[in-house]
Amino acid sequence: MSENNVKETEVVIVGGGPVGMGLAIELGQRGISTIVIEQYPTPQPVPKGQNLTQRTMEHFHFWGAEKELRAARTIPPEYGIGGITAYGTLLSGHHYDWLQRELVRPFYFTDNERLPQYATEEVLRARVADIPAVEVLYGWSGEAITQDHEGVTVKAVRREGGEPIEIRAAYAVGCDGSRSVVRDKAGITETKSEHDKKMVLLVFRSPELHDLLSVFPGKQFYNVLHPDLEGYWQFLGRVDLGNSFFFHAPVPHDTTKDNFDFAGYLHKATGAEFEVEFQHIGFWDLRVAIADSYSNGRVFIAGDAAHSHPPYGGYGINTGFEDARNLGWKLAAALRGWAGPKLLDSYSVERRPVFASTARDFIEKAIESDRDFLARFDPETDREAFEAEWKKRGTGATGEVNAFAPNYAGSPIILGPPGQESGAKGGHAFEARPGHHLAPQPLSDGRNVFEALGTGFTLLAFGAEPAATARFRDAAETAGLPLAIVEDDRDGTRARYGATFVLVRPDQFVAWAGNETPDDVDALMRTIAGG
């Protein structure tokens, strides 16, 4: 292969979907030279991955693209972004509010958002284009990958044909979806939980359906529980306001585009007839899959390449973005020389238990819970019992949002109480808990804590003696660790955090918190850097 067909960079990312582009921004903003290989010149117009949590919007804030993302939404902000769960049919009269993420808003710096994935991708692509350290090869696919002790080599081919190229990098990351070539070529195995369900994805236009749904003002997504489907959802959502929708639901295994009455299926799920103009009909198999490790040597995987699941609860794209934030600063640390030997390994150690818990404690638990409810309660046979349980479910629907709080409490680079486990269940609190996301709080100068955080580690010191903060500064310098120190005397903020000192990681998770300076600050700094 000629020299003209060989490129060199620090990190090569295979797959320029939302997770790949998010990782590229994370690396590029840290000055890490990055090449992204992306097969599609333009985002694919399928409206998946729409619900973006407050935590995801924090990522966009730090990536310098929050304002642009909110401007790209396809439904006016004044309409609202709520959801409902209905029984039997969407218009049956039995429904309750679902996924009320506004309930946990005080614990995050930003509001949540909702827009089609292709609109999100457009914003990410535009942001990447403004970062000199990132180069994107649109229209190319990763075909093979090899690695040695010094780096990795990715062979890329142009979709339109022509000579392949090789990209040599220190590290490679596969963000190339659930059928990941990178995962396969790197020898990373995965474990699957099959549900033996064929699902259809319909994208369609129907102004008449928009009119029917006027009874649910401010709602954009609708989950229908039907007894015949044994806990598996019929899931309807808006793409824009007034015209376009998507619909996920189980279908028989032999279903094709031509042998099934999709319009009738929509009418049955809704409980009314309306005109339908289909724009897309696709199929997917309902399963949960998780890679047995998120890395092998110098090769890492993130997003759907590392984990995949049905689009229940909007966890997928948000989980992938968190992968990017977690991995990005660690790769940068390794490339800039301040990472300890355990830091890169901590990516898989931290992120894999979070997805395993998400799948077990939220997605599959929801299917099982709905199946049990549908088998036990029927308004036709015992309306009183059904309505009492339905009301109970509606009240308890807030629990899922409150309980979903991914954390790294059991991580080896977190200094917290012993015996903790990492996972997706954690609850929300203002207290600064090691391994948990930092909640926003005001500072004495009028800023929010999140506006004062550095790009590396940040020490929040509330009413601390200068000599104490100096010990942290000196230890960070000795370890080569980037550390910003924010000194503040606001008693209310210190009380909310429950600590005089809060050491915050580059991804806004608490690495350590305490009221006294540790005896060995140098050891503390080595630990959080993976030493």
LOLOLUM-893841 format. One line per 2 residues: number of its first residue (from 1); their letters; for each residue z, y, x of C-alpha. Coordinates in steps of 0.2 Angstrom, whole numbers. Layout:
residues N
NUM = a = Z Y X ~ ...
***
This chain:
residues 531
1 = ms = 0 0 0 ~ -5 17 7
3 = en = 8 31 11 ~ 0 41 -3
5 = nv = 6 28 -15 ~ 24 28 -9
7 = ke = 37 40 -15 ~ 55 42 -9
9 = te = 70 49 -19 ~ 89 46 -20
11 = vv = 89 39 -37 ~ 75 31 -48
13 = iv = 77 29 -66 ~ 66 17 -76
15 = gg = 65 23 -94 ~ 65 41 -99
17 = gp = 72 40 -117 ~ 88 50 -121
19 = vg = 99 40 -110 ~ 87 41 -95
21 = mg = 84 59 -97 ~ 103 63 -99
23 = la = 107 54 -83 ~ 92 63 -74
25 = ie = 100 80 -80 ~ 117 74 -74
27 = lg = 111 69 -57 ~ 99 84 -55
29 = qr = 112 97 -59 ~ 122 89 -45
31 = gi = 107 92 -33 ~ 103 73 -32
33 = st = 84 70 -30 ~ 79 59 -45
35 = iv = 62 52 -51 ~ 61 46 -69
37 = ie = 48 33 -74 ~ 43 35 -92
39 = qy = 29 25 -101 ~ 27 37 -116
41 = pt = 19 54 -113 ~ 27 60 -129
43 = pq = 42 54 -139 ~ 39 40 -151
45 = pv = 40 47 -169 ~ 53 35 -176
47 = pk = 69 43 -183 ~ 82 32 -175
49 = gq = 98 38 -166 ~ 102 53 -177
51 = nl = 120 55 -178 ~ 127 64 -163
53 = tq = 146 64 -161 ~ 156 79 -155
55 = rt = 158 70 -138 ~ 140 69 -136
57 = me = 138 87 -140 ~ 150 91 -126
59 = hf = 138 82 -114 ~ 124 94 -120
61 = hf = 135 108 -117 ~ 138 103 -99
63 = wg = 119 99 -98 ~ 115 117 -103
65 = ae = 105 111 -118 ~ 118 112 -133
67 = ke = 110 128 -140 ~ 92 121 -139
69 = lr = 98 105 -147 ~ 105 113 -162
71 = aa = 90 124 -164 ~ 79 108 -165
73 = rt = 88 100 -180 ~ 76 96 -194
75 = ip = 88 100 -208 ~ 96 117 -210
77 = pe = 114 118 -204 ~ 120 125 -220
79 = yg = 116 109 -229 ~ 129 98 -221
81 = ig = 128 82 -211 ~ 139 70 -221
83 = gi = 137 52 -227 ~ 142 41 -242
85 = ta = 145 23 -245 ~ 140 16 -262
87 = yg = 142 0 -271 ~ 128 -10 -279
89 = tl = 115 4 -279 ~ 115 21 -272
91 = ls = 116 29 -289 ~ 129 17 -297
93 = gh = 143 30 -298 ~ 154 20 -286
95 = hy = 154 30 -269 ~ 165 38 -256
97 = dw = 163 49 -241 ~ 159 40 -225
99 = lq = 160 44 -207 ~ 169 60 -209
101 = re = 168 65 -191 ~ 174 83 -195
103 = lv = 191 75 -196 ~ 193 73 -177
105 = rp = 184 90 -173 ~ 200 98 -166
107 = fy = 201 86 -152 ~ 183 91 -145
109 = ft = 176 106 -138 ~ 160 106 -149
111 = dn = 154 102 -167 ~ 144 86 -170
113 = er = 126 86 -175 ~ 112 76 -183
115 = lp = 93 76 -180 ~ 80 63 -176
117 = qy = 80 55 -159 ~ 62 61 -155
119 = at = 68 79 -158 ~ 83 75 -146
121 = ee = 71 68 -133 ~ 60 84 -134
123 = vl = 75 95 -130 ~ 80 83 -115
125 = ra = 63 83 -108 ~ 62 102 -109
127 = rv = 79 103 -100 ~ 73 91 -86
129 = ad = 58 101 -83 ~ 69 116 -78
131 = ip = 78 106 -64 ~ 69 106 -48
133 = av = 78 90 -41 ~ 70 79 -55
135 = ev = 52 73 -56 ~ 46 63 -71
137 = ly = 31 52 -70 ~ 25 51 -88
139 = gw = 13 37 -93 ~ 21 25 -80
141 = sg = 31 9 -82 ~ 42 0 -70
143 = ea = 35 -17 -66 ~ 46 -25 -52
145 = it = 61 -20 -42 ~ 68 -27 -26
147 = qd = 83 -22 -16 ~ 91 -23 1
149 = he = 107 -17 10 ~ 99 1 12
151 = gv = 91 4 -5 ~ 79 -2 -19
153 = tv = 60 -2 -21 ~ 53 0 -39
155 = ka = 35 -4 -42 ~ 27 7 -55
157 = vr = 10 5 -64 ~ 1 17 -74
159 = re = -2 12 -93 ~ -20 18 -92
161 = gg = -23 7 -76 ~ -26 12 -58
163 = ep = -17 9 -42 ~ 2 5 -43
165 = ie = 15 15 -33 ~ 31 11 -25
167 = ir = 47 22 -26 ~ 60 19 -13
169 = aa = 77 25 -17 ~ 96 23 -13
171 = ya = 99 17 -31 ~ 90 12 -46
173 = vg = 95 13 -65 ~ 87 4 -79
175 = cd = 87 14 -95 ~ 72 4 -101
177 = gs = 79 -3 -118 ~ 85 -19 -125
179 = rs = 71 -29 -117 ~ 75 -21 -100
181 = vv = 63 -26 -86 ~ 76 -19 -74
183 = rd = 90 -30 -80 ~ 79 -45 -80
185 = ka = 72 -42 -62 ~ 90 -38 -55
187 = gi = 96 -54 -62 ~ 109 -47 -73
189 = te = 112 -59 -88 ~ 118 -54 -105
191 = tk = 128 -62 -119 ~ 121 -61 -137
193 = se = 129 -63 -154 ~ 115 -68 -166
195 = hd = 117 -64 -184 ~ 101 -73 -190
197 = kk = 95 -57 -199 ~ 78 -50 -200
199 = mv = 79 -31 -203 ~ 65 -19 -209
201 = ll = 64 -1 -204 ~ 54 10 -217
203 = vf = 50 28 -213 ~ 43 36 -229
205 = rs = 40 52 -239 ~ 47 55 -256
207 = pe = 50 72 -263 ~ 56 63 -279
209 = lh = 70 54 -270 ~ 75 70 -263
211 = dl = 77 76 -281 ~ 87 61 -286
213 = ls = 99 63 -271 ~ 103 81 -277
215 = vf = 119 73 -284 ~ 125 71 -267
217 = pg = 125 89 -259 ~ 127 90 -241
219 = kq = 125 71 -238 ~ 111 65 -226
221 = fy = 114 47 -224 ~ 119 33 -237
223 = nv = 126 16 -235 ~ 123 4 -250
225 = lh = 134 -12 -251 ~ 126 -25 -262
227 = pd = 135 -42 -265 ~ 119 -52 -262
229 = le = 118 -46 -244 ~ 135 -52 -239
231 = gy = 141 -37 -229 ~ 125 -32 -221
233 = wq = 120 -14 -226 ~ 106 -6 -234
235 = fl = 105 11 -225 ~ 96 26 -230
237 = gr = 95 42 -221 ~ 86 59 -222
239 = vd = 74 64 -208 ~ 71 81 -215
241 = lg = 76 91 -231 ~ 65 87 -246
243 = ns = 52 75 -239 ~ 55 61 -226
245 = ff = 68 47 -226 ~ 71 31 -216
247 = fh = 78 14 -223 ~ 85 -1 -214
249 = ap = 89 -17 -224 ~ 89 -36 -222
251 = vp = 73 -45 -228 ~ 67 -63 -228
253 = hd = 62 -70 -211 ~ 44 -73 -216
255 = tt = 42 -55 -222 ~ 27 -46 -215
257 = kd = 20 -28 -219 ~ 8 -36 -232
259 = nf = 18 -49 -242 ~ 33 -39 -247
261 = df = 37 -26 -261 ~ 45 -13 -250
263 = ag = 44 1 -264 ~ 52 -11 -276
265 = yl = 66 -14 -263 ~ 69 4 -261
267 = hk = 70 7 -280 ~ 82 -8 -282
269 = at = 93 -1 -268 ~ 93 17 -275
271 = ga = 95 12 -293 ~ 79 22 -299
273 = ef = 61 22 -297 ~ 51 36 -287
275 = ev = 35 39 -278 ~ 34 32 -260
277 = ef = 22 36 -246 ~ 25 24 -231
279 = qh = 23 31 -214 ~ 30 17 -204
281 = ig = 35 -1 -207 ~ 43 -11 -193
283 = fw = 55 -25 -190 ~ 70 -29 -179
285 = dl = 82 -44 -177 ~ 100 -40 -180
287 = rv = 111 -45 -165 ~ 124 -38 -154
289 = ai = 120 -40 -135 ~ 130 -35 -120
291 = ad = 126 -37 -101 ~ 138 -48 -92
293 = sy = 139 -34 -79 ~ 132 -16 -79
295 = sn = 126 -18 -61 ~ 120 -29 -47
297 = gr = 121 -22 -30 ~ 111 -5 -30
299 = vf = 104 -8 -47 ~ 113 -1 -62
301 = ia = 109 -2 -81 ~ 113 10 -95
303 = gd = 110 12 -114 ~ 102 -1 -123
305 = aa = 98 -10 -107 ~ 116 -13 -105
307 = hs = 121 -15 -123 ~ 113 -16 -140
309 = hp = 118 -18 -158 ~ 112 -14 -176
311 = py = 112 5 -180 ~ 129 4 -190
313 = gg = 140 19 -188 ~ 129 29 -176
315 = yg = 137 21 -160 ~ 121 17 -150
317 = in = 114 33 -143 ~ 132 41 -141
319 = tg = 137 26 -131 ~ 122 27 -120
321 = fe = 125 46 -117 ~ 143 42 -111
323 = da = 136 29 -99 ~ 125 42 -92
325 = rn = 140 54 -89 ~ 151 40 -82
327 = lg = 138 34 -70 ~ 130 51 -65
329 = wk = 145 58 -56 ~ 149 42 -47
331 = la = 131 40 -40 ~ 132 58 -34
333 = aa = 149 55 -26 ~ 142 39 -17
335 = lr = 127 49 -11 ~ 137 64 -5
337 = gw = 149 54 4 ~ 166 56 -5
339 = ag = 166 40 -16 ~ 178 26 -11
341 = pk = 172 8 -10 ~ 178 5 -28
343 = ll = 170 20 -37 ~ 153 13 -41
345 = ds = 160 -4 -47 ~ 171 6 -59
347 = ys = 156 10 -69 ~ 154 -7 -76
349 = ve = 173 -10 -76 ~ 175 6 -87
351 = rr = 160 6 -98 ~ 158 -13 -102
353 = pv = 175 -15 -111 ~ 171 1 -121
355 = fa = 156 -7 -129 ~ 164 -24 -131
357 = st = 177 -16 -141 ~ 165 -5 -151
359 = ar = 155 -21 -156 ~ 171 -31 -160
361 = df = 182 -18 -167 ~ 170 -7 -177
363 = ie = 153 -14 -179 ~ 156 -33 -182
365 = ka = 173 -29 -190 ~ 164 -18 -203
367 = ie = 152 -32 -208 ~ 166 -44 -210
369 = sd = 177 -32 -220 ~ 162 -28 -231
371 = rd = 158 -46 -233 ~ 176 -50 -238
373 = fl = 177 -36 -250 ~ 160 -40 -259
375 = ar = 166 -59 -261 ~ 183 -54 -269
377 = fd = 179 -39 -280 ~ 166 -37 -294
379 = pe = 167 -23 -307 ~ 158 -35 -319
381 = td = 173 -48 -319 ~ 188 -37 -315
383 = re = 184 -18 -316 ~ 202 -13 -313
385 = af = 205 -23 -297 ~ 188 -17 -291
387 = ea = 191 1 -294 ~ 209 0 -286
389 = ew = 202 -8 -270 ~ 186 3 -270
391 = kk = 198 18 -270 ~ 208 11 -256
393 = rg = 193 8 -246 ~ 188 26 -249
395 = tg = 205 32 -243 ~ 204 21 -228
397 = at = 187 26 -223 ~ 194 40 -212
399 = ge = 203 27 -201 ~ 187 22 -192
401 = vn = 184 40 -187 ~ 201 43 -181
403 = af = 203 26 -172 ~ 186 27 -162
405 = ap = 192 35 -146 ~ 184 26 -131
407 = ny = 195 26 -116 ~ 197 19 -98
409 = ag = 216 17 -99 ~ 215 1 -90
411 = sp = 203 7 -76 ~ 208 4 -58
413 = ii = 203 22 -54 ~ 215 29 -67
415 = lg = 234 32 -64 ~ 243 29 -80
417 = pp = 256 17 -87 ~ 254 -1 -82
419 = gq = 248 -14 -93 ~ 235 -3 -102
421 = es = 218 -9 -108 ~ 201 0 -109
423 = ga = 191 0 -125 ~ 185 10 -140
425 = kg = 201 10 -150 ~ 214 23 -145
427 = gh = 217 36 -158 ~ 216 55 -155
429 = af = 230 65 -148 ~ 232 82 -139
431 = ea = 243 74 -126 ~ 235 72 -109
433 = rp = 234 53 -108 ~ 227 45 -92
435 = gh = 211 37 -96 ~ 208 46 -112
437 = hl = 197 61 -116 ~ 204 78 -113
439 = ap = 207 88 -129 ~ 202 106 -128
441 = qp = 216 120 -128 ~ 216 139 -125
443 = ls = 221 147 -109 ~ 230 163 -106
445 = dg = 214 173 -102 ~ 206 168 -119
447 = rn = 195 155 -112 ~ 195 137 -118
449 = vf = 200 124 -105 ~ 183 117 -106
451 = ea = 176 133 -100 ~ 186 132 -85
453 = lg = 183 115 -79 ~ 173 112 -63
455 = tg = 159 101 -60 ~ 170 89 -49
457 = ft = 188 86 -52 ~ 199 99 -60
459 = ll = 218 101 -58 ~ 226 110 -73
461 = af = 242 117 -67 ~ 254 125 -80
463 = ga = 268 136 -72 ~ 267 126 -56
465 = ep = 274 132 -40 ~ 260 138 -28
467 = aa = 266 126 -15 ~ 264 111 -27
469 = ta = 246 116 -31 ~ 243 118 -12
471 = rf = 247 100 -9 ~ 234 94 -21
473 = rd = 221 106 -13 ~ 225 100 4
475 = aa = 224 82 -1 ~ 207 84 -10
477 = et = 200 93 6 ~ 206 78 17
479 = ag = 198 66 5 ~ 182 77 4
481 = lp = 185 77 -15 ~ 177 92 -25
483 = la = 192 100 -34 ~ 194 115 -44
485 = iv = 212 122 -48 ~ 215 131 -64
487 = ed = 233 139 -64 ~ 239 145 -81
489 = dr = 256 150 -88 ~ 252 147 -106
491 = dg = 268 137 -113 ~ 259 131 -129
493 = tr = 245 123 -119 ~ 257 114 -107
495 = ar = 267 108 -122 ~ 252 101 -131
497 = yg = 246 92 -115 ~ 264 86 -112
499 = at = 262 89 -93 ~ 263 102 -80
501 = fv = 249 94 -70 ~ 233 87 -78
503 = lv = 220 80 -66 ~ 203 79 -75
505 = rp = 188 69 -70 ~ 170 76 -69
507 = dq = 167 68 -86 ~ 182 76 -95
509 = fv = 193 61 -95 ~ 211 62 -88
511 = aw = 213 54 -72 ~ 232 57 -70
513 = ag = 245 68 -78 ~ 263 72 -74
515 = ne = 277 85 -73 ~ 281 82 -55
517 = tp = 270 82 -39 ~ 268 64 -34
519 = dd = 276 58 -18 ~ 259 53 -10
521 = vd = 246 65 -16 ~ 234 59 -3
523 = al = 235 41 -11 ~ 232 49 -28
525 = mr = 216 57 -23 ~ 210 41 -14
527 = ti = 213 31 -30 ~ 204 42 -42
529 = ag = 189 43 -30 ~ 188 24 -29
531 = g = 198 21 -13
***
